[in-house]
Amino acid sequence: MELQLKNIGMIKEANVKIDGLTVIAGENDTGKSTVGKAFYVVLKSLEKIYSNKIMDNKANDFIDYINSSFAKIFKKYPFPKNAFLSFKEEEYYASINRDSSSILSNLSDNPYMKKDIIFMETPLVWNFSKFFRDIALVESQMNIEVDYPPFMKDLNFKLFIKNASNGIDIRDKMISLMGGQFEQDERGDFFFNKNGKRIELENTSTGIKQFGIFQVLSQNNYLNENTILVLDEPEVHLHPKWQLEMAKIIVELVKNGVKIVVNSHSPYMIEALERYAEKAEVPADFYLAEDGFIDKIEDNNSKTLAKIFNKLSAPYETFNQMDSETLKGG
């Protein structure tokens, strides 16, 4: 599938293929996260149309859902008139063009209306799990919808509610890696069980929380061939050694049918994903986010990766310069 964006958030133009493993690398504030967010908006809008069985007037309904989702995620309404978004998969097609009109094709049998997209923005979702459950109770009792981050709301739901479908089992691998496991007590509250000792989530390391999300999503059957997983800088809270372990898990999930988009500015994570994907013969596409544009260099992974590593190695050049100045001063 292909996603094209123009004039959305920090992005002037992005052309990204999402099939297997997709890695978008670049410095901060270059629009890396915007691709995943826009993809989330599209698929959630298609999902709403499918679940509500809206097949008449589908283009207008699609733009309504896009506007609603866009407002929640980007804090702008409506979808900008100078923006463009398109989603293509073989004969299936959805787009919103510059005058805010909408086009959908083959809607009734589009398989991507049945895909489940999960956006993992931060492992700190665990810190607010009790709060989210209280909010859900208020929403249910008062028949209202409270406006809070949709990514966290959706992810929190999946951590507490089991999916009826079958999933890819990586639970034991996560438990072995963490040296413990996430469990629920009699009240339904999660805690980290480390060798029989209960550790409250507030006192659990952020890196462990990151892996704990994978453990619970796996045992709740949300990691399967219908899953599209967006990981927003998953390396942030991980030691370089654990970044490699995370890369292994990501590649294993892709090999088993999960489509994954990774946004990263870590050379450790990016090189690990490249190496493990090649070793596992997993399809992978690497993109550079720079100056408002996200694309491949001449549609070539090797050339793109070379430029990515050149960009991300800039701090080492600074250190080399400092060493050189020190030697001259000596």
DAKA-V346305 format. One record per residue. N is the residue number from 0. PHI is phi as a letter, one per 30 degrees, with the letter a starting at -180 (999 if undefined). OMEGA is omega in whole degrees, 0 to 359 (999 if undefined). BURIAL is b if it has 24 or more other ideal C-beta (glycine too) atoms within 12 Angstrom, else e. Layout:
n=N phi=PHI omega=OMEGA burial=BURIAL
n=N phi=PHI omega=OMEGA burial=BURIAL
This chain:
n=0 phi=999 omega=182 burial=b
n=1 phi=b omega=178 burial=b
n=2 phi=b omega=178 burial=b
n=3 phi=b omega=180 burial=b
n=4 phi=b omega=173 burial=b
n=5 phi=b omega=174 burial=b
n=6 phi=h omega=176 burial=b
n=7 phi=b omega=182 burial=b
n=8 phi=h omega=179 burial=b
n=9 phi=d omega=188 burial=b
n=10 phi=d omega=170 burial=b
n=11 phi=d omega=176 burial=e
n=12 phi=a omega=177 burial=b
n=13 phi=b omega=176 burial=b
n=14 phi=b omega=189 burial=b
n=15 phi=b omega=174 burial=b
n=16 phi=c omega=180 burial=b
n=17 phi=c omega=182 burial=b
n=18 phi=a omega=187 burial=b
n=19 phi=i omega=180 burial=b
n=20 phi=c omega=177 burial=b
n=21 phi=b omega=181 burial=b
n=22 phi=c omega=178 burial=b
n=23 phi=c omega=186 burial=b
n=24 phi=c omega=178 burial=b
n=25 phi=l omega=180 burial=b
n=26 phi=d omega=177 burial=b
n=27 phi=d omega=175 burial=e
n=28 phi=i omega=177 burial=e
n=29 phi=c omega=176 burial=b
n=30 phi=j omega=182 burial=b
n=31 phi=e omega=184 burial=b
n=32 phi=d omega=184 burial=b
n=33 phi=d omega=179 burial=b
n=34 phi=d omega=180 burial=b
n=35 phi=d omega=180 burial=b
n=36 phi=d omega=179 burial=b
n=37 phi=d omega=178 burial=b
n=38 phi=d omega=177 burial=b
n=39 phi=e omega=180 burial=b
n=40 phi=e omega=182 burial=b
n=41 phi=d omega=186 burial=b
n=42 phi=d omega=178 burial=b
n=43 phi=d omega=177 burial=b
n=44 phi=d omega=176 burial=b
n=45 phi=d omega=180 burial=b
n=46 phi=d omega=180 burial=b
n=47 phi=d omega=179 burial=e
n=48 phi=d omega=180 burial=b
n=49 phi=d omega=183 burial=b
n=50 phi=d omega=178 burial=e
n=51 phi=d omega=179 burial=e
n=52 phi=h omega=177 burial=e
n=53 phi=d omega=181 burial=e
n=54 phi=c omega=174 burial=e
n=55 phi=d omega=177 burial=e
n=56 phi=h omega=190 burial=e
n=57 phi=d omega=181 burial=b
n=58 phi=d omega=179 burial=b
n=59 phi=d omega=178 burial=e
n=60 phi=d omega=180 burial=b
n=61 phi=d omega=181 burial=b
n=62 phi=d omega=177 burial=b
n=63 phi=d omega=179 burial=b
n=64 phi=d omega=178 burial=b
n=65 phi=e omega=181 burial=b
n=66 phi=d omega=181 burial=b
n=67 phi=d omega=181 burial=b
n=68 phi=d omega=180 burial=b
n=69 phi=d omega=180 burial=b
n=70 phi=d omega=181 burial=e
n=71 phi=d omega=187 burial=b
n=72 phi=c omega=183 burial=b
n=73 phi=c omega=179 burial=b
n=74 phi=i omega=175 burial=e
n=75 phi=b omega=178 burial=e
n=76 phi=b omega=355 burial=e
n=77 phi=d omega=175 burial=e
n=78 phi=e omega=186 burial=b
n=79 phi=e omega=183 burial=b
n=80 phi=d omega=180 burial=e
n=81 phi=c omega=182 burial=e
n=82 phi=c omega=178 burial=b
n=83 phi=b omega=178 burial=b
n=84 phi=b omega=176 burial=b
n=85 phi=b omega=182 burial=b
n=86 phi=b omega=183 burial=b
n=87 phi=b omega=172 burial=b
n=88 phi=b omega=184 burial=b
n=89 phi=h omega=182 burial=e
n=90 phi=d omega=181 burial=e
n=91 phi=d omega=190 burial=b
n=92 phi=a omega=174 burial=b
n=93 phi=b omega=179 burial=b
n=94 phi=a omega=170 burial=b
n=95 phi=b omega=184 burial=b
n=96 phi=c omega=192 burial=e
n=97 phi=d omega=179 burial=e
n=98 phi=c omega=176 burial=e
n=99 phi=i omega=172 burial=b
n=100 phi=d omega=186 burial=e
n=101 phi=b omega=178 burial=b
n=102 phi=b omega=175 burial=b
n=103 phi=b omega=176 burial=b
n=104 phi=b omega=177 burial=e
n=105 phi=h omega=186 burial=e
n=106 phi=d omega=190 burial=b
n=107 phi=d omega=181 burial=e
n=108 phi=c omega=180 burial=e
n=109 phi=d omega=184 burial=b
n=110 phi=d omega=182 burial=e
n=111 phi=d omega=171 burial=b
n=112 phi=d omega=182 burial=b
n=113 phi=c omega=178 burial=e
n=114 phi=d omega=179 burial=b
n=115 phi=c omega=181 burial=b
n=116 phi=c omega=179 burial=b
n=117 phi=b omega=179 burial=b
n=118 phi=c omega=180 burial=b
n=119 phi=c omega=185 burial=b
n=120 phi=c omega=182 burial=b
n=121 phi=a omega=176 burial=b
n=122 phi=d omega=179 burial=b
n=123 phi=d omega=173 burial=b
n=124 phi=e omega=178 burial=b
n=125 phi=d omega=183 burial=b
n=126 phi=d omega=184 burial=e
n=127 phi=c omega=186 burial=b
n=128 phi=d omega=179 burial=b
n=129 phi=d omega=178 burial=e
n=130 phi=d omega=180 burial=e
n=131 phi=d omega=179 burial=b
n=132 phi=d omega=177 burial=e
n=133 phi=d omega=179 burial=e
n=134 phi=d omega=179 burial=b
n=135 phi=d omega=179 burial=b
n=136 phi=d omega=178 burial=e
n=137 phi=d omega=179 burial=e
n=138 phi=d omega=182 burial=e
n=139 phi=d omega=184 burial=e
n=140 phi=d omega=184 burial=e
n=141 phi=c omega=179 burial=e
n=142 phi=h omega=178 burial=e
n=143 phi=b omega=176 burial=e
n=144 phi=b omega=180 burial=e
n=145 phi=d omega=183 burial=e
n=146 phi=d omega=172 burial=e
n=147 phi=b omega=192 burial=e
n=148 phi=e omega=183 burial=b
n=149 phi=d omega=178 burial=b
n=150 phi=d omega=180 burial=b
n=151 phi=d omega=180 burial=b
n=152 phi=d omega=181 burial=b
n=153 phi=d omega=181 burial=b
n=154 phi=d omega=180 burial=b
n=155 phi=d omega=177 burial=b
n=156 phi=e omega=183 burial=b
n=157 phi=d omega=178 burial=b
n=158 phi=d omega=184 burial=b
n=159 phi=c omega=184 burial=b
n=160 phi=c omega=182 burial=e
n=161 phi=d omega=178 burial=e
n=162 phi=d omega=181 burial=b
n=163 phi=d omega=181 burial=e
n=164 phi=d omega=174 burial=e
n=165 phi=d omega=181 burial=e
n=166 phi=b omega=176 burial=b
n=167 phi=d omega=187 burial=b
n=168 phi=c omega=173 burial=e
n=169 phi=c omega=185 burial=b
n=170 phi=e omega=183 burial=b
n=171 phi=d omega=178 burial=e
n=172 phi=d omega=180 burial=e
n=173 phi=d omega=180 burial=b
n=174 phi=d omega=179 burial=b
n=175 phi=d omega=181 burial=e
n=176 phi=d omega=183 burial=b
n=177 phi=d omega=186 burial=b
n=178 phi=i omega=181 burial=e
n=179 phi=l omega=181 burial=b
n=180 phi=b omega=176 burial=b
n=181 phi=d omega=181 burial=b
n=182 phi=b omega=176 burial=b
n=183 phi=c omega=176 burial=e
n=184 phi=d omega=184 burial=e
n=185 phi=d omega=177 burial=e
n=186 phi=c omega=180 burial=e
n=187 phi=j omega=180 burial=e
n=188 phi=d omega=178 burial=e
n=189 phi=d omega=171 burial=b
n=190 phi=b omega=179 burial=b
n=191 phi=c omega=179 burial=b
n=192 phi=c omega=180 burial=b
n=193 phi=c omega=180 burial=e
n=194 phi=h omega=178 burial=e
n=195 phi=i omega=179 burial=e
n=196 phi=c omega=180 burial=e
n=197 phi=d omega=175 burial=e
n=198 phi=b omega=180 burial=b
n=199 phi=d omega=184 burial=e
n=200 phi=e omega=179 burial=b
n=201 phi=d omega=182 burial=e
n=202 phi=c omega=179 burial=e
n=203 phi=c omega=182 burial=b
n=204 phi=d omega=183 burial=b
n=205 phi=d omega=177 burial=b
n=206 phi=d omega=177 burial=b
n=207 phi=d omega=179 burial=b
n=208 phi=d omega=178 burial=b
n=209 phi=d omega=179 burial=b
n=210 phi=d omega=179 burial=b
n=211 phi=d omega=177 burial=b
n=212 phi=d omega=179 burial=b
n=213 phi=d omega=179 burial=b
n=214 phi=e omega=185 burial=b
n=215 phi=d omega=176 burial=b
n=216 phi=d omega=178 burial=b
n=217 phi=d omega=182 burial=b
n=218 phi=d omega=175 burial=b
n=219 phi=c omega=173 burial=b
n=220 phi=i omega=178 burial=b
n=221 phi=c omega=178 burial=b
n=222 phi=c omega=181 burial=b
n=223 phi=a omega=185 burial=b
n=224 phi=d omega=177 burial=b
n=225 phi=c omega=184 burial=b
n=226 phi=c omega=167 burial=b
n=227 phi=c omega=187 burial=b
n=228 phi=c omega=177 burial=b
n=229 phi=c omega=182 burial=b
n=230 phi=c omega=184 burial=b
n=231 phi=c omega=180 burial=b
n=232 phi=h omega=184 burial=b
n=233 phi=d omega=182 burial=b
n=234 phi=d omega=191 burial=b
n=235 phi=e omega=185 burial=b
n=236 phi=c omega=186 burial=b
n=237 phi=c omega=170 burial=b
n=238 phi=d omega=180 burial=e
n=239 phi=e omega=178 burial=e
n=240 phi=d omega=180 burial=e
n=241 phi=d omega=175 burial=b
n=242 phi=d omega=177 burial=b
n=243 phi=d omega=178 burial=b
n=244 phi=d omega=177 burial=b
n=245 phi=d omega=179 burial=b
n=246 phi=d omega=177 burial=b
n=247 phi=d omega=180 burial=b
n=248 phi=d omega=180 burial=b
n=249 phi=e omega=181 burial=b
n=250 phi=d omega=178 burial=b
n=251 phi=d omega=179 burial=b
n=252 phi=d omega=178 burial=b
n=253 phi=d omega=180 burial=b
n=254 phi=d omega=180 burial=b
n=255 phi=c omega=170 burial=b
n=256 phi=j omega=178 burial=b
n=257 phi=d omega=174 burial=b
n=258 phi=c omega=186 burial=b
n=259 phi=b omega=173 burial=b
n=260 phi=c omega=179 burial=b
n=261 phi=c omega=170 burial=b
n=262 phi=c omega=186 burial=b
n=263 phi=a omega=169 burial=b
n=264 phi=b omega=179 burial=b
n=265 phi=c omega=177 burial=b
n=266 phi=d omega=177 burial=b
n=267 phi=d omega=182 burial=b
n=268 phi=d omega=184 burial=b
n=269 phi=d omega=180 burial=b
n=270 phi=d omega=178 burial=b
n=271 phi=d omega=179 burial=b
n=272 phi=d omega=178 burial=b
n=273 phi=d omega=185 burial=b
n=274 phi=d omega=182 burial=e
n=275 phi=d omega=178 burial=b
n=276 phi=d omega=179 burial=b
n=277 phi=d omega=180 burial=e
n=278 phi=d omega=182 burial=e
n=279 phi=d omega=182 burial=b
n=280 phi=h omega=179 burial=e
n=281 phi=c omega=178 burial=b
n=282 phi=d omega=182 burial=e
n=283 phi=b omega=177 burial=b
n=284 phi=b omega=182 burial=b
n=285 phi=c omega=183 burial=b
n=286 phi=b omega=177 burial=b
n=287 phi=c omega=174 burial=b
n=288 phi=c omega=185 burial=b
n=289 phi=a omega=174 burial=b
n=290 phi=h omega=177 burial=e
n=291 phi=i omega=181 burial=e
n=292 phi=c omega=176 burial=b
n=293 phi=b omega=183 burial=b
n=294 phi=a omega=173 burial=b
n=295 phi=d omega=174 burial=b
n=296 phi=d omega=180 burial=e
n=297 phi=h omega=179 burial=e
n=298 phi=h omega=186 burial=e
n=299 phi=b omega=181 burial=e
n=300 phi=d omega=184 burial=b
n=301 phi=d omega=180 burial=e
n=302 phi=d omega=179 burial=e
n=303 phi=d omega=180 burial=b
n=304 phi=d omega=179 burial=b
n=305 phi=d omega=180 burial=e
n=306 phi=d omega=178 burial=b
n=307 phi=e omega=183 burial=b
n=308 phi=d omega=176 burial=b
n=309 phi=d omega=178 burial=e
n=310 phi=d omega=186 burial=b
n=311 phi=d omega=179 burial=b
n=312 phi=c omega=183 burial=e
n=313 phi=e omega=179 burial=e
n=314 phi=e omega=179 burial=e
n=315 phi=d omega=176 burial=e
n=316 phi=d omega=177 burial=e
n=317 phi=d omega=178 burial=e
n=318 phi=d omega=179 burial=e
n=319 phi=d omega=179 burial=e
n=320 phi=d omega=179 burial=e
n=321 phi=d omega=177 burial=e
n=322 phi=d omega=181 burial=e
n=323 phi=d omega=180 burial=e
n=324 phi=d omega=179 burial=e
n=325 phi=d omega=180 burial=e
n=326 phi=d omega=180 burial=e
n=327 phi=d omega=181 burial=e
n=328 phi=d omega=179 burial=e
n=329 phi=d omega=999 burial=e
